[in-house]
């Protein structure tokens, strides 16, 4: 029978109650994961960057559509002129 090797959990010293005696390493990992999932520090930055990229995509599509229409309009006008 082999003895279980317990590795120290990063950040366990700064969060009391995380690494109590008798808890399984998986349970401690799941508690740490839940704590990290609740952290919303960079969420605003992510939302703003997604919004900016979505606006940029729509702007590029609009410029391309308008550019194609303008190109067609001017070349039709040039073709119809008697110069």
Biopython code that builds the backbone (N, CA, C, O; Angstrom):
import numpy as np
from Bio.PDB.StructureBuilder import StructureBuilder

atoms = [
    (1, "UNK", "N", (0.836, -1.177, 0.000)),
    (1, "UNK", "CA", (0.000, 0.000, 0.000)),
    (1, "UNK", "C", (0.882, 1.242, 0.000)),
    (1, "UNK", "O", (1.820, 1.347, 0.790)),
    (2, "UNK", "N", (0.573, 2.185, -0.894)),
    (2, "UNK", "CA", (1.394, 3.385, -0.997)),
    (2, "UNK", "C", (0.717, 4.531, -0.271)),
    (2, "UNK", "O", (-0.509, 4.591, -0.177)),
    (3, "UNK", "N", (1.519, 5.424, 0.232)),
    (3, "UNK", "CA", (0.997, 6.593, 0.944)),
    (3, "UNK", "C", (0.713, 7.697, -0.062)),
    (3, "UNK", "O", (1.442, 7.855, -1.042)),
    (4, "UNK", "N", (-0.327, 8.446, 0.176)),
    (4, "UNK", "CA", (-0.680, 9.542, -0.713)),
    (4, "UNK", "C", (0.274, 10.699, -0.491)),
    (4, "UNK", "O", (0.601, 11.039, 0.646)),
    (5, "UNK", "N", (0.711, 11.293, -1.567)),
    (5, "UNK", "CA", (1.602, 12.445, -1.486)),
    (5, "UNK", "C", (0.740, 13.686, -1.658)),
    (5, "UNK", "O", (0.036, 13.838, -2.657)),
    (6, "UNK", "N", (0.804, 14.566, -0.674)),
    (6, "UNK", "CA", (0.022, 15.800, -0.733)),
    (6, "UNK", "C", (0.949, 16.948, -1.065)),
    (6, "UNK", "O", (1.890, 17.239, -0.328)),
    (7, "UNK", "N", (0.672, 17.598, -2.186)),
    (7, "UNK", "CA", (1.455, 18.751, -2.603)),
    (7, "UNK", "C", (0.803, 20.002, -2.027)),
    (7, "UNK", "O", (-0.419, 20.047, -1.881)),
    (8, "UNK", "N", (1.596, 21.016, -1.698)),
    (8, "UNK", "CA", (0.999, 22.258, -1.200)),
    (8, "UNK", "C", (0.179, 22.930, -2.293)),
    (8, "UNK", "O", (0.562, 22.921, -3.463)),
    (9, "UNK", "N", (-0.926, 23.500, -1.911)),
    (9, "UNK", "CA", (-1.824, 24.159, -2.857)),
    (9, "UNK", "C", (-1.416, 25.622, -2.964)),
    (9, "UNK", "O", (-1.337, 26.305, -1.943)),
    (10, "UNK", "N", (-1.153, 26.123, -4.170)),
    (10, "UNK", "CA", (-0.783, 27.533, -4.309)),
    (10, "UNK", "C", (-1.901, 28.428, -3.807)),
    (10, "UNK", "O", (-3.062, 28.246, -4.172)),
    (11, "UNK", "N", (-1.555, 29.379, -2.982)),
    (11, "UNK", "CA", (-2.533, 30.319, -2.452)),
    (11, "UNK", "C", (-3.302, 29.815, -1.258)),
    (11, "UNK", "O", (-4.152, 30.538, -0.739)),
    (12, "UNK", "N", (-3.040, 28.597, -0.792)),
    (12, "UNK", "CA", (-3.787, 28.055, 0.337)),
    (12, "UNK", "C", (-3.457, 28.787, 1.618)),
    (12, "UNK", "O", (-4.306, 28.899, 2.502)),
    (13, "UNK", "N", (-2.245, 29.285, 1.736)),
    (13, "UNK", "CA", (-1.853, 29.997, 2.950)),
    (13, "UNK", "C", (-2.595, 31.326, 3.053)),
    (13, "UNK", "O", (-2.895, 31.774, 4.160)),
    (14, "UNK", "N", (-2.891, 31.955, 1.943)),
    (14, "UNK", "CA", (-3.582, 33.241, 1.970)),
    (14, "UNK", "C", (-5.093, 33.086, 2.083)),
    (14, "UNK", "O", (-5.794, 34.068, 2.326)),
    (15, "UNK", "N", (-5.605, 31.873, 1.912)),
    (15, "UNK", "CA", (-7.046, 31.637, 2.009)),
    (15, "UNK", "C", (-7.301, 30.600, 3.090)),
    (15, "UNK", "O", (-7.270, 29.402, 2.810)),
    (16, "UNK", "N", (-7.552, 31.033, 4.314)),
    (16, "UNK", "CA", (-7.742, 30.080, 5.397)),
    (16, "UNK", "C", (-8.952, 29.182, 5.149)),
    (16, "UNK", "O", (-9.973, 29.625, 4.622)),
    (17, "UNK", "N", (-8.823, 27.942, 5.530)),
    (17, "UNK", "CA", (-9.913, 26.999, 5.385)),
    (17, "UNK", "C", (-9.880, 26.224, 4.092)),
    (17, "UNK", "O", (-10.651, 25.281, 3.915)),
    (18, "UNK", "N", (-8.993, 26.607, 3.175)),
    (18, "UNK", "CA", (-8.939, 25.904, 1.898)),
    (18, "UNK", "C", (-8.303, 24.524, 2.048)),
    (18, "UNK", "O", (-8.804, 23.538, 1.509)),
    (19, "UNK", "N", (-7.215, 24.466, 2.773)),
    (19, "UNK", "CA", (-6.492, 23.202, 2.890)),
    (19, "UNK", "C", (-6.596, 22.672, 4.316)),
    (19, "UNK", "O", (-5.592, 22.595, 5.024)),
    (20, "UNK", "N", (-7.777, 22.315, 4.731)),
    (20, "UNK", "CA", (-7.970, 21.745, 6.059)),
    (20, "UNK", "C", (-7.624, 20.265, 6.033)),
    (20, "UNK", "O", (-7.698, 19.604, 4.996)),
    (21, "UNK", "N", (-7.247, 19.769, 7.190)),
    (21, "UNK", "CA", (-6.917, 18.352, 7.303)),
    (21, "UNK", "C", (-8.171, 17.520, 7.069)),
    (21, "UNK", "O", (-9.254, 17.878, 7.532)),
    (22, "UNK", "N", (-8.027, 16.430, 6.363)),
    (22, "UNK", "CA", (-9.142, 15.531, 6.126)),
    (22, "UNK", "C", (-9.841, 15.743, 4.798)),
    (22, "UNK", "O", (-10.644, 14.899, 4.399)),
    (23, "UNK", "N", (-9.572, 16.824, 4.104)),
    (23, "UNK", "CA", (-10.213, 17.062, 2.808)),
    (23, "UNK", "C", (-9.400, 16.405, 1.712)),
    (23, "UNK", "O", (-8.172, 16.339, 1.778)),
    (24, "UNK", "N", (-10.087, 15.933, 0.731)),
    (24, "UNK", "CA", (-9.437, 15.319, -0.413)),
    (24, "UNK", "C", (-8.896, 16.415, -1.337)),
    (24, "UNK", "O", (-9.480, 17.495, -1.422)),
    (25, "UNK", "N", (-7.783, 16.143, -2.029)),
    (25, "UNK", "CA", (-7.225, 17.159, -2.938)),
    (25, "UNK", "C", (-8.197, 17.605, -4.018)),
    (25, "UNK", "O", (-8.157, 18.765, -4.429)),
    (26, "UNK", "N", (-9.074, 16.718, -4.494)),
    (26, "UNK", "CA", (-10.027, 17.091, -5.544)),
    (26, "UNK", "C", (-11.035, 18.088, -5.003)),
    (26, "UNK", "O", (-11.411, 19.037, -5.692)),
    (27, "UNK", "N", (-11.471, 17.873, -3.771)),
    (27, "UNK", "CA", (-12.434, 18.788, -3.160)),
    (27, "UNK", "C", (-11.814, 20.168, -2.985)),
    (27, "UNK", "O", (-12.468, 21.182, -3.228)),
    (28, "UNK", "N", (-10.570, 20.205, -2.570)),
    (28, "UNK", "CA", (-9.883, 21.477, -2.406)),
    (28, "UNK", "C", (-9.723, 22.158, -3.766)),
    (28, "UNK", "O", (-9.883, 23.374, -3.869)),
    (29, "UNK", "N", (-9.410, 21.391, -4.802)),
    (29, "UNK", "CA", (-9.261, 21.959, -6.139)),
    (29, "UNK", "C", (-10.582, 22.519, -6.648)),
    (29, "UNK", "O", (-10.605, 23.590, -7.254)),
    (30, "UNK", "N", (-11.674, 21.812, -6.413)),
    (30, "UNK", "CA", (-12.988, 22.291, -6.859)),
    (30, "UNK", "C", (-13.370, 23.573, -6.119)),
    (30, "UNK", "O", (-13.937, 24.486, -6.720)),
    (31, "UNK", "N", (-13.065, 23.651, -4.820)),
    (31, "UNK", "CA", (-13.366, 24.883, -4.079)),
    (31, "UNK", "C", (-12.557, 26.050, -4.633)),
    (31, "UNK", "O", (-13.074, 27.157, -4.782)),
    (32, "UNK", "N", (-11.282, 25.797, -4.938)),
    (32, "UNK", "CA", (-10.438, 26.854, -5.500)),
    (32, "UNK", "C", (-10.957, 27.274, -6.873)),
    (32, "UNK", "O", (-10.967, 28.462, -7.193)),
    (33, "UNK", "N", (-11.386, 26.314, -7.680)),
    (33, "UNK", "CA", (-11.919, 26.608, -9.006)),
    (33, "UNK", "C", (-13.191, 27.443, -8.911)),
    (33, "UNK", "O", (-13.374, 28.389, -9.677)),
    (34, "UNK", "N", (-14.059, 27.100, -7.985)),
    (34, "UNK", "CA", (-15.287, 27.895, -7.797)),
    (34, "UNK", "C", (-14.951, 29.321, -7.386)),
    (34, "UNK", "O", (-15.592, 30.271, -7.835)),
    (35, "UNK", "N", (-13.951, 29.467, -6.536)),
    (35, "UNK", "CA", (-13.543, 30.808, -6.116)),
    (35, "UNK", "C", (-12.987, 31.618, -7.265)),
    (35, "UNK", "O", (-13.258, 32.814, -7.376)),
    (36, "UNK", "N", (-12.207, 30.970, -8.128)),
    (36, "UNK", "CA", (-11.637, 31.672, -9.269)),
    (36, "UNK", "C", (-12.710, 32.002, -10.299)),
    (36, "UNK", "O", (-12.604, 33.016, -10.989)),
    (37, "UNK", "N", (-13.732, 31.176, -10.418)),
    (37, "UNK", "CA", (-14.800, 31.441, -11.382)),
    (37, "UNK", "C", (-15.642, 32.632, -10.943)),
    (37, "UNK", "O", (-16.236, 33.302, -11.789)),
    (38, "UNK", "N", (-15.711, 32.913, -9.651)),
    (38, "UNK", "CA", (-16.479, 34.049, -9.160)),
    (38, "UNK", "C", (-15.738, 35.363, -9.340)),
    (38, "UNK", "O", (-16.348, 36.430, -9.286)),
    (39, "UNK", "N", (-14.429, 35.296, -9.552)),
    (39, "UNK", "CA", (-13.628, 36.498, -9.729)),
    (39, "UNK", "C", (-13.972, 37.134, -11.071)),
    (39, "UNK", "O", (-13.889, 36.481, -12.111)),
    (40, "UNK", "N", (-14.357, 38.408, -11.047)),
    (40, "UNK", "CA", (-14.800, 39.088, -12.268)),
    (40, "UNK", "C", (-13.938, 40.309, -12.577)),
    (40, "UNK", "O", (-14.425, 41.284, -13.148)),
    (41, "UNK", "N", (-12.675, 40.258, -12.206)),
    (41, "UNK", "CA", (-11.807, 41.420, -12.366)),
    (41, "UNK", "C", (-11.603, 41.842, -13.809)),
    (41, "UNK", "O", (-11.644, 43.041, -14.084)),
    (42, "UNK", "N", (-11.387, 40.940, -14.740)),
    (42, "UNK", "CA", (-11.124, 41.294, -16.127)),
    (42, "UNK", "C", (-12.325, 41.159, -17.029)),
    (42, "UNK", "O", (-12.193, 41.227, -18.251)),
    (43, "UNK", "N", (-13.490, 40.970, -16.455)),
    (43, "UNK", "CA", (-14.683, 40.728, -17.265)),
    (43, "UNK", "C", (-15.064, 41.962, -18.076)),
    (43, "UNK", "O", (-15.450, 41.831, -19.237)),
    (44, "UNK", "N", (-14.966, 43.146, -17.499)),
    (44, "UNK", "CA", (-15.345, 44.362, -18.229)),
    (44, "UNK", "C", (-14.466, 44.576, -19.446)),
    (44, "UNK", "O", (-14.957, 44.932, -20.517)),
    (45, "UNK", "N", (-13.171, 44.360, -19.285)),
    (45, "UNK", "CA", (-12.253, 44.532, -20.394)),
    (45, "UNK", "C", (-12.584, 43.568, -21.525)),
    (45, "UNK", "O", (-12.546, 43.944, -22.697)),
    (46, "UNK", "N", (-12.904, 42.342, -21.180)),
    (46, "UNK", "CA", (-13.266, 41.344, -22.185)),
    (46, "UNK", "C", (-14.546, 41.746, -22.914)),
    (46, "UNK", "O", (-14.633, 41.628, -24.136)),
    (47, "UNK", "N", (-15.527, 42.216, -22.171)),
    (47, "UNK", "CA", (-16.796, 42.616, -22.792)),
    (47, "UNK", "C", (-16.595, 43.793, -23.739)),
    (47, "UNK", "O", (-17.153, 43.809, -24.836)),
    (48, "UNK", "N", (-15.800, 44.782, -23.321)),
    (48, "UNK", "CA", (-15.564, 45.943, -24.174)),
    (48, "UNK", "C", (-14.782, 45.559, -25.431)),
    (48, "UNK", "O", (-15.049, 46.085, -26.511)),
    (49, "UNK", "N", (-13.823, 44.651, -25.296)),
    (49, "UNK", "CA", (-13.064, 44.242, -26.477)),
    (49, "UNK", "C", (-13.941, 43.450, -27.447)),
    (49, "UNK", "O", (-13.804, 43.603, -28.661)),
    (50, "UNK", "N", (-14.831, 42.614, -26.938)),
    (50, "UNK", "CA", (-15.759, 41.891, -27.815)),
    (50, "UNK", "C", (-16.715, 42.853, -28.515)),
    (50, "UNK", "O", (-17.015, 42.690, -29.698)),
    (51, "UNK", "N", (-17.188, 43.850, -27.782)),
    (51, "UNK", "CA", (-18.081, 44.841, -28.368)),
    (51, "UNK", "C", (-17.368, 45.645, -29.448)),
    (51, "UNK", "O", (-17.938, 45.907, -30.507)),
    (52, "UNK", "N", (-16.126, 46.036, -29.186)),
    (52, "UNK", "CA", (-15.356, 46.805, -30.175)),
    (52, "UNK", "C", (-15.091, 45.978, -31.426)),
    (52, "UNK", "O", (-15.161, 46.499, -32.539)),
    (53, "UNK", "N", (-14.789, 44.704, -31.256)),
    (53, "UNK", "CA", (-14.536, 43.867, -32.429)),
    (53, "UNK", "C", (-15.813, 43.643, -33.231)),
    (53, "UNK", "O", (-15.765, 43.586, -34.459)),
    (54, "UNK", "N", (-16.946, 43.516, -32.562)),
    (54, "UNK", "CA", (-18.221, 43.357, -33.260)),
    (54, "UNK", "C", (-18.566, 44.622, -34.052)),
    (54, "UNK", "O", (-19.027, 44.536, -35.191)),
    (55, "UNK", "N", (-18.347, 45.781, -33.459)),
    (55, "UNK", "CA", (-18.594, 47.043, -34.156)),
    (55, "UNK", "C", (-17.665, 47.169, -35.368)),
    (55, "UNK", "O", (-18.085, 47.626, -36.431)),
    (56, "UNK", "N", (-16.407, 46.765, -35.205)),
    (56, "UNK", "CA", (-15.454, 46.830, -36.315)),
    (56, "UNK", "C", (-15.876, 45.912, -37.464)),
    (56, "UNK", "O", (-15.757, 46.281, -38.632)),
    (57, "UNK", "N", (-16.366, 44.723, -37.135)),
    (57, "UNK", "CA", (-16.827, 43.805, -38.187)),
    (57, "UNK", "C", (-17.999, 44.388, -38.960)),
    (57, "UNK", "O", (-18.027, 44.315, -40.188)),
    (58, "UNK", "N", (-18.973, 44.971, -38.250)),
    (58, "UNK", "CA", (-20.121, 45.581, -38.925)),
    (58, "UNK", "C", (-19.690, 46.785, -39.761)),
    (58, "UNK", "O", (-20.213, 47.001, -40.854)),
    (59, "UNK", "N", (-18.745, 47.562, -39.255)),
    (59, "UNK", "CA", (-18.267, 48.724, -40.004)),
    (59, "UNK", "C", (-17.570, 48.289, -41.285)),
    (59, "UNK", "O", (-17.769, 48.896, -42.338)),
    (60, "UNK", "N", (-16.756, 47.242, -41.202)),
    (60, "UNK", "CA", (-16.078, 46.752, -42.412)),
    (60, "UNK", "C", (-17.083, 46.226, -43.427)),
    (60, "UNK", "O", (-16.926, 46.457, -44.626)),
    (61, "UNK", "N", (-18.102, 45.531, -42.971)),
    (61, "UNK", "CA", (-19.124, 45.019, -43.894)),
    (61, "UNK", "C", (-19.891, 46.166, -44.537)),
    (61, "UNK", "O", (-20.199, 46.119, -45.728)),
    (62, "UNK", "N", (-20.200, 47.194, -43.757)),
    (62, "UNK", "CA", (-20.939, 48.338, -44.297)),
    (62, "UNK", "C", (-20.100, 49.102, -45.312)),
    (62, "UNK", "O", (-20.608, 49.494, -46.362)),
    (63, "UNK", "N", (-18.827, 49.317, -45.014)),
    (63, "UNK", "CA", (-17.955, 50.037, -45.942)),
    (63, "UNK", "C", (-17.796, 49.244, -47.232)),
    (63, "UNK", "O", (-17.777, 49.824, -48.318)),
    (64, "UNK", "N", (-17.683, 47.945, -47.123)),
    (64, "UNK", "CA", (-17.538, 47.114, -48.335)),
    (64, "UNK", "C", (-18.815, 47.180, -49.182)),
    (64, "UNK", "O", (-18.745, 47.301, -50.405)),
    (65, "UNK", "N", (-19.976, 47.102, -48.533)),
    (65, "UNK", "CA", (-21.233, 47.150, -49.280)),
    (65, "UNK", "C", (-21.429, 48.511, -49.944)),
    (65, "UNK", "O", (-21.817, 48.586, -51.110)),
    (66, "UNK", "N", (-21.162, 49.576, -49.208)),
    (66, "UNK", "CA", (-21.311, 50.918, -49.772)),
    (66, "UNK", "C", (-20.267, 51.148, -50.860)),
    (66, "UNK", "O", (-20.560, 51.770, -51.881)),
    (67, "UNK", "N", (-19.060, 50.652, -50.649)),
    (67, "UNK", "CA", (-18.008, 50.815, -51.649)),
    (67, "UNK", "C", (-18.348, 50.120, -52.952)),
    (67, "UNK", "O", (-18.087, 50.663, -54.026)),
    (68, "UNK", "N", (-18.920, 48.939, -52.879)),
    (68, "UNK", "CA", (-19.326, 48.225, -54.094)),
    (68, "UNK", "C", (-20.425, 48.981, -54.833)),
    (68, "UNK", "O", (-20.407, 49.072, -56.060)),
    (69, "UNK", "N", (-21.386, 49.526, -54.075)),
    (69, "UNK", "CA", (-22.473, 50.290, -54.713)),
    (69, "UNK", "C", (-21.934, 51.557, -55.363)),
    (69, "UNK", "O", (-22.328, 51.903, -56.477)),
    (70, "UNK", "N", (-21.026, 52.257, -54.664)),
    (70, "UNK", "CA", (-20.463, 53.496, -55.207)),
    (70, "UNK", "C", (-19.625, 53.191, -56.463)),
    (70, "UNK", "O", (-19.685, 53.922, -57.452)),
    (71, "UNK", "N", (-18.850, 52.111, -56.406)),
    (71, "UNK", "CA", (-18.037, 51.717, -57.560)),
    (71, "UNK", "C", (-18.930, 51.452, -58.769)),
    (71, "UNK", "O", (-18.649, 51.915, -59.874)),
    (72, "UNK", "N", (-19.994, 50.712, -58.551)),
    (72, "UNK", "CA", (-20.923, 50.397, -59.635)),
    (72, "UNK", "C", (-21.589, 51.668, -60.162)),
    (72, "UNK", "O", (-21.737, 51.830, -61.373)),
    (73, "UNK", "N", (-21.988, 52.561, -59.270)),
    (73, "UNK", "CA", (-22.651, 53.813, -59.660)),
    (73, "UNK", "C", (-21.740, 54.666, -60.534)),
    (73, "UNK", "O", (-22.153, 55.132, -61.596)),
    (74, "UNK", "N", (-20.502, 54.873, -60.090)),
    (74, "UNK", "CA", (-19.600, 55.740, -60.846)),
    (74, "UNK", "C", (-19.170, 55.118, -62.170)),
    (74, "UNK", "O", (-19.085, 55.826, -63.173)),
    (75, "UNK", "N", (-18.898, 53.815, -62.200)),
    (75, "UNK", "CA", (-18.504, 53.198, -63.462)),
    (75, "UNK", "C", (-19.672, 53.170, -64.453)),
    (75, "UNK", "O", (-19.453, 53.267, -65.661)),
    (76, "UNK", "N", (-20.897, 53.040, -63.964)),
    (76, "UNK", "CA", (-22.063, 53.116, -64.841)),
    (76, "UNK", "C", (-22.203, 54.525, -65.407)),
    (76, "UNK", "O", (-22.498, 54.698, -66.590)),
    (77, "UNK", "N", (-21.990, 55.532, -64.560)),
    (77, "UNK", "CA", (-22.065, 56.933, -65.018)),
    (77, "UNK", "C", (-20.988, 57.222, -66.043)),
    (77, "UNK", "O", (-21.240, 57.904, -67.036)),
    (78, "UNK", "N", (-19.784, 56.707, -65.812)),
    (78, "UNK", "CA", (-18.695, 56.936, -66.768)),
    (78, "UNK", "C", (-18.988, 56.241, -68.099)),
    (78, "UNK", "O", (-18.736, 56.798, -69.167)),
    (79, "UNK", "N", (-19.517, 55.032, -68.025)),
    (79, "UNK", "CA", (-19.838, 54.282, -69.239)),
    (79, "UNK", "C", (-20.939, 54.941, -70.038)),
    (79, "UNK", "O", (-20.932, 54.878, -71.267)),
    (80, "UNK", "N", (-21.889, 55.575, -69.362)),
    (80, "UNK", "CA", (-23.004, 56.214, -70.042)),
    (80, "UNK", "C", (-22.684, 57.614, -70.539)),
    (80, "UNK", "O", (-23.461, 58.185, -71.304)),
    (81, "UNK", "N", (-21.582, 58.166, -70.131)),
    (81, "UNK", "CA", (-21.237, 59.535, -70.579)),
    (81, "UNK", "C", (-20.706, 59.490, -72.020)),
    (81, "UNK", "O", (-20.231, 58.454, -72.484)),
    (82, "UNK", "N", (-20.793, 60.601, -72.700)),
    (82, "UNK", "CA", (-20.375, 60.687, -74.092)),
    (82, "UNK", "C", (-19.002, 61.338, -74.234)),
    (82, "UNK", "O", (-18.729, 62.023, -75.220)),
    (83, "UNK", "N", (-18.170, 61.125, -73.273)),
    (83, "UNK", "CA", (-16.853, 61.771, -73.342)),
    (83, "UNK", "C", (-15.907, 60.899, -74.117)),
    (83, "UNK", "O", (-14.743, 61.257, -74.295)),
]
sb = StructureBuilder()
sb.init_structure("model")
sb.init_model(0)
sb.init_chain("A")
sb.init_seg("    ")
for serial, (resi, resn, name, xyz) in enumerate(atoms, 1):
    if name == "N":
        sb.init_residue(resn, " ", resi, " ")
    sb.init_atom(name, np.array(xyz, "f"), 0.0, 1.0, " ", f" {name:<3s}", serial, name[0])
structure = sb.get_structure()
